[in-house]
Amino acid sequence: MREHSLTIPAPERWGEGIVSVEQGRELELEVRLESVHEGILASGTVDTIYDGVCGRCLRDISQPVEVEFQELFEYPGQETSDFELQDDHVDLETLVRDAIVLSLPFQPVCSPDCPGLDPATGDRRSESSGEAPAPVDPRWAALQELTHTESAPGAVQSREES
């Protein structure tokens, strides 16, 4: 068994959504390599930081991510496997990349209670000035008047009112 601690830069941008690990961002790896009958068992953790924008308010965010991984690198043979030993070496790049990309949030937020953007003004709700909401679309104003009027005497009542 061998244990290694490595700090290496990300070789390329990892992630295609609104957050990703940028090229050159430091990856801190703690890896343990164990010899087993079928090959080499690689297990460990990787710590890094992802960058992107909040899915609600579009603020820039940069948050840490820690991922655990474990995979068996098999000796070359007749069976095809996802990970094989190559000249007695273990290539962790694909394993680490897949673990990080799969752990990135699909809808990241700057904080769990982020209120997002105001649909009328487009401003962030947390920074809104407290102004009154925008007026109702004039095409719907006639319908709003119906909710404020009393029932006329002799008017037909709907099923809900009776």
C-alpha positions as a Markdown table, in Angstrom:
| # | Residue | x | y | z |
|---|---|---|---|---|
| 1 | Met | 0.0 | 0.0 | 0.0 |
| 2 | Arg | 1.2 | 3.5 | -0.8 |
| 3 | Glu | -0.3 | 6.9 | 0.1 |
| 4 | His | 0.3 | 10.1 | -1.7 |
| 5 | Ser | -0.6 | 13.8 | -1.2 |
| 6 | Leu | -0.4 | 15.8 | -4.4 |
| 7 | Thr | -1.3 | 19.4 | -5.4 |
| 8 | Ile | -1.6 | 19.7 | -9.1 |
| 9 | Pro | -3.3 | 22.2 | -11.5 |
| 10 | Ala | -6.4 | 21.1 | -13.4 |
| 11 | Pro | -5.2 | 20.3 | -17.0 |
| 12 | Glu | -8.3 | 21.8 | -18.6 |
| 13 | Arg | -11.7 | 23.3 | -17.8 |
| 14 | Trp | -13.8 | 20.6 | -16.2 |
| 15 | Gly | -17.6 | 21.1 | -16.4 |
| 16 | Glu | -20.0 | 22.5 | -19.0 |
| 17 | Gly | -22.8 | 23.9 | -17.0 |
| 18 | Ile | -23.0 | 27.3 | -15.3 |
| 19 | Val | -20.3 | 26.2 | -12.9 |
| 20 | Ser | -16.9 | 24.6 | -13.6 |
| 21 | Val | -13.4 | 24.0 | -12.4 |
| 22 | Glu | -11.2 | 26.3 | -14.4 |
| 23 | Gln | -8.0 | 25.3 | -16.1 |
| 24 | Gly | -5.1 | 25.7 | -13.8 |
| 25 | Arg | -7.2 | 25.6 | -10.6 |
| 26 | Glu | -5.3 | 23.7 | -7.9 |
| 27 | Leu | -6.5 | 20.1 | -7.1 |
| 28 | Glu | -5.5 | 18.7 | -3.7 |
| 29 | Leu | -5.4 | 14.9 | -3.9 |
| 30 | Glu | -5.0 | 12.4 | -1.1 |
| 31 | Val | -4.8 | 9.0 | -2.7 |
| 32 | Arg | -4.1 | 5.5 | -1.4 |
| 33 | Leu | -3.0 | 2.8 | -3.8 |
| 34 | Glu | -3.4 | -0.8 | -2.7 |
| 35 | Ser | -2.3 | -3.9 | -4.5 |
| 36 | Val | -5.1 | -6.5 | -4.8 |
| 37 | His | -5.4 | -9.7 | -6.7 |
| 38 | Glu | -7.2 | -8.1 | -9.7 |
| 39 | Gly | -5.0 | -5.0 | -9.9 |
| 40 | Ile | -4.5 | -1.8 | -8.0 |
| 41 | Leu | -7.3 | -0.2 | -5.9 |
| 42 | Ala | -7.1 | 3.6 | -5.9 |
| 43 | Ser | -9.1 | 5.4 | -3.3 |
| 44 | Gly | -9.0 | 8.9 | -1.9 |
| 45 | Thr | -10.3 | 12.4 | -2.0 |
| 46 | Val | -9.9 | 15.5 | -4.1 |
| 47 | Asp | -10.5 | 19.1 | -2.9 |
| 48 | Thr | -10.8 | 22.1 | -5.2 |
| 49 | Ile | -12.9 | 25.2 | -5.9 |
| 50 | Tyr | -15.5 | 25.6 | -8.6 |
| 51 | Asp | -16.4 | 29.0 | -10.2 |
| 52 | Gly | -19.6 | 30.1 | -11.9 |
| 53 | Val | -22.8 | 32.1 | -11.4 |
| 54 | Cys | -25.8 | 31.6 | -9.1 |
| 55 | Gly | -28.7 | 30.0 | -10.8 |
| 56 | Arg | -31.2 | 32.5 | -9.2 |
| 57 | Cys | -29.5 | 35.9 | -9.0 |
| 58 | Leu | -26.6 | 35.5 | -11.5 |
| 59 | Arg | -24.0 | 36.6 | -8.9 |
| 60 | Asp | -20.5 | 35.2 | -9.4 |
| 61 | Ile | -19.8 | 32.4 | -7.0 |
| 62 | Ser | -16.7 | 30.4 | -6.0 |
| 63 | Gln | -17.3 | 27.5 | -3.7 |
| 64 | Pro | -15.2 | 24.5 | -2.5 |
| 65 | Val | -16.0 | 21.0 | -3.5 |
| 66 | Glu | -14.7 | 17.8 | -1.9 |
| 67 | Val | -15.1 | 14.5 | -3.6 |
| 68 | Glu | -14.3 | 10.9 | -2.6 |
| 69 | Phe | -13.4 | 8.3 | -5.2 |
| 70 | Gln | -12.5 | 4.7 | -5.4 |
| 71 | Glu | -11.8 | 2.6 | -8.5 |
| 72 | Leu | -10.1 | -0.7 | -9.4 |
| 73 | Phe | -7.4 | -0.4 | -12.0 |
| 74 | Glu | -7.2 | -4.0 | -13.5 |
| 75 | Tyr | -4.3 | -5.7 | -15.0 |
| 76 | Pro | -4.5 | -5.9 | -18.8 |
| 77 | Gly | -6.3 | -9.0 | -19.9 |
| 78 | Gln | -9.0 | -10.4 | -22.1 |
| 79 | Glu | -11.9 | -8.6 | -20.4 |
| 80 | Thr | -12.4 | -4.9 | -21.2 |
| 81 | Ser | -12.6 | -2.7 | -18.2 |
| 82 | Asp | -13.0 | 1.0 | -17.7 |
| 83 | Phe | -9.7 | 1.4 | -16.0 |
| 84 | Glu | -6.5 | -0.6 | -16.7 |
| 85 | Leu | -3.0 | -0.4 | -15.5 |
| 86 | Gln | -0.8 | 1.1 | -18.3 |
| 87 | Asp | 2.9 | 0.0 | -18.0 |
| 88 | Asp | 2.5 | -0.4 | -14.2 |
| 89 | His | 1.2 | 3.1 | -13.9 |
| 90 | Val | -2.2 | 4.4 | -12.7 |
| 91 | Asp | -3.7 | 7.3 | -14.6 |
| 92 | Leu | -6.0 | 9.1 | -12.2 |
| 93 | Glu | -7.0 | 12.0 | -14.5 |
| 94 | Thr | -10.1 | 10.5 | -15.9 |
| 95 | Leu | -11.2 | 9.1 | -12.5 |
| 96 | Val | -10.7 | 12.5 | -10.8 |
| 97 | Arg | -12.3 | 14.5 | -13.6 |
| 98 | Asp | -15.4 | 12.3 | -13.7 |
| 99 | Ala | -15.8 | 12.4 | -9.9 |
| 100 | Ile | -15.5 | 16.2 | -9.8 |
| 101 | Val | -17.8 | 16.9 | -12.8 |
| 102 | Leu | -20.5 | 14.6 | -11.4 |
| 103 | Ser | -20.4 | 16.3 | -8.1 |
| 104 | Leu | -20.8 | 19.9 | -9.5 |
| 105 | Pro | -24.3 | 21.3 | -8.7 |
| 106 | Phe | -26.8 | 21.4 | -11.6 |
| 107 | Gln | -28.5 | 24.6 | -10.2 |
| 108 | Pro | -25.9 | 26.3 | -8.0 |
| 109 | Val | -27.0 | 29.1 | -5.6 |
| 110 | Cys | -25.0 | 31.7 | -3.8 |
| 111 | Ser | -26.9 | 30.9 | -0.6 |
| 112 | Pro | -29.7 | 28.5 | 0.2 |
| 113 | Asp | -32.2 | 31.3 | 0.8 |
| 114 | Cys | -31.2 | 33.4 | -2.3 |
| 115 | Pro | -34.4 | 35.2 | -3.4 |
| 116 | Gly | -33.3 | 35.6 | -7.0 |
| 117 | Leu | -34.2 | 38.3 | -9.5 |
| 118 | Asp | -37.4 | 40.5 | -9.5 |
| 119 | Pro | -39.3 | 39.5 | -12.6 |
| 120 | Ala | -40.6 | 43.0 | -13.2 |
| 121 | Thr | -37.4 | 45.0 | -12.8 |
| 122 | Gly | -34.6 | 42.4 | -13.2 |
| 123 | Asp | -32.9 | 43.6 | -10.1 |
| 124 | Arg | -31.7 | 41.3 | -7.4 |
| 125 | Arg | -34.5 | 41.0 | -4.8 |
| 126 | Ser | -32.0 | 41.2 | -1.9 |
| 127 | Glu | -31.0 | 44.7 | -3.2 |
| 128 | Ser | -34.4 | 45.9 | -4.2 |
| 129 | Ser | -35.3 | 49.4 | -3.1 |
| 130 | Gly | -38.7 | 48.4 | -1.6 |
| 131 | Glu | -40.7 | 50.2 | -4.4 |
| 132 | Ala | -44.3 | 49.3 | -5.1 |
| 133 | Pro | -44.8 | 46.5 | -7.6 |
| 134 | Ala | -45.3 | 47.4 | -11.2 |
| 135 | Pro | -48.9 | 48.1 | -12.3 |
| 136 | Val | -51.0 | 45.4 | -13.6 |
| 137 | Asp | -51.1 | 44.9 | -17.4 |
| 138 | Pro | -54.0 | 47.1 | -18.7 |
| 139 | Arg | -55.4 | 44.2 | -20.7 |
| 140 | Trp | -56.1 | 42.4 | -17.4 |
| 141 | Ala | -57.3 | 45.5 | -15.4 |
| 142 | Ala | -61.0 | 44.8 | -16.3 |
| 143 | Leu | -60.8 | 41.4 | -14.7 |
| 144 | Gln | -59.2 | 42.8 | -11.6 |
| 145 | Glu | -62.3 | 45.1 | -11.2 |
| 146 | Leu | -64.5 | 42.1 | -11.1 |
| 147 | Thr | -62.9 | 41.0 | -7.9 |
| 148 | His | -63.6 | 44.4 | -6.2 |
| 149 | Thr | -67.3 | 44.7 | -7.1 |
| 150 | Glu | -70.1 | 43.4 | -5.1 |
| 151 | Ser | -72.7 | 41.0 | -6.6 |
| 152 | Ala | -75.6 | 42.8 | -8.1 |
| 153 | Pro | -79.0 | 42.0 | -6.7 |
| 154 | Gly | -80.6 | 39.3 | -8.8 |
| 155 | Ala | -77.3 | 38.3 | -10.4 |
| 156 | Val | -76.8 | 34.6 | -11.0 |
| 157 | Gln | -74.5 | 33.1 | -8.4 |
| 158 | Ser | -71.9 | 30.6 | -9.4 |
| 159 | Arg | -71.7 | 27.1 | -7.8 |
| 160 | Glu | -68.9 | 28.2 | -5.5 |
| 161 | Glu | -70.9 | 31.1 | -4.1 |
| 162 | Ser | -74.0 | 29.1 | -3.3 |
